[in-house]
Amino acid sequence: MNSITQYKQFVTDENGNHIGVILPMADYLLIEPFLRERRPKPETACEHRHQKLQRAAEIMREEYAKDSELTAFTALDGEDFIKDYRSL
């Protein structure tokens, strides 16, 4: 077989779950326009990431409020530790 894929090849993870497929070029060219339409726009992906981080922060808010070990290093907020380190 040459270096161009002639048949579908399924990619699996360590548990045998299908996570991808390698298609022959002719098949890929047929579906490429649909794949481009489904690809998230950069601004949409950024908004989605921001929403996920916002939800995570809301979930963890109570934990940070009651567990001082999670906020121990906030005492260093605002300190220029790089400048201090270079002066040693």
N, C-alpha and C positions, 0 to 999 in steps of 0.2 A: 504494500500500500504506500502511495506517495505521501508527501507531507500535508496535502489538502485532505480534510476530513470528507469521507465519502458516505458515512452513515452517522446517525445520531449516536453520541456517546454521553451517557449520563454520569454526572459527577456526584459522588455521595460523600457524606461526612463519616466519622468513625463509627457511627451507629447504623450506617446503611441508609440513612435518609437522603432522598434526592435533594440536592441543593443547587443544581445547575445542569445545563445540557450544552454540549458542543454540537453545533449543527453544520451540515455541509453549507458552503458559501451560498449556493443558489437558494437554499431554504432561508438562510439568514437575511439575504437581500429582500426576500418577500415580506418578512415581518419587521425589518428595520424601521420603516416609517411608524408603525404602531408602537414600537419600543420607544422611539423618540417622543411620541405624544404622551406616553405614560411616565416618562422621566420627570421627577419633580423639578420645578423651576427653582433656581438658586434662592430667590427671595422667599418662596414657600418653604423650602427646606430650613432656612434660617428662622423663619417664624415658628415652624414646628419645633425646632431645637429650643427656642426661647420658651415656648409653652411647656415643653417637657421639663426644662430647668425650673420654671416657675412652679410647676406642680411638685417637683421634688423638694424645692425649698419650703413650700407650704407643709408638706408631709413631715419634714424634719424640724420645723420651727419649734414644736413642743419639746423634742428631744434636746435641741440645743439650749432651750430655756431651762431645763431641769438638770442637765448633766454638765457640770463645770469642766470635766476633762475634755469635752468637745470644743470648748472655747478657751482653753488655757493659753493658747498662743495669740489670742487677740490682744493681749497686753503689749505685744510687740508691733501692733498695727501702727503704721505711720513712721516707724523708726527706719532710718537709712542704714541698714546693717551692712550694706556693701561698702559704703563710705567708712563706717566704723572699722570694718575688717581691714581695709587698705591702710588705715592709719597705724596699725599695730607694728 
